[in-house]
Amino acid sequence: MTNMYILLAPLFGFVLFDRIRRLNRAIKRQNNGETRMHILFLGLIIIVAGAVFFLIRNMDS
């Protein structure tokens, strides 16, 4: 299952940093609707990544 982490870690990192970059742009533009959307998707990305990590750990056991 370590191979799964090696495969998913860069993908997760790219998606996370891209969303943070978009959030920073929305904050600089002071666009409240866009900022809320990016915060929502950032939270969803973190929740899904945590769930995938948890499921992979359970598959190892």
Sequence and secondary structure as in RCSB ss.txt:
>XXXX:A:sequence
MTNMYILLAPLFGFVLFDRIRRLNRAIKRQNNGETRMHILFLGLIIIVAGAVFFLIRNMDS
>XXXX:A:secstr
 HHHHHHHHHHHHHHHHHHHHHHHHHHHHT HHHHHHHHHHHHHHHHHHHHHHHHHHHHH 
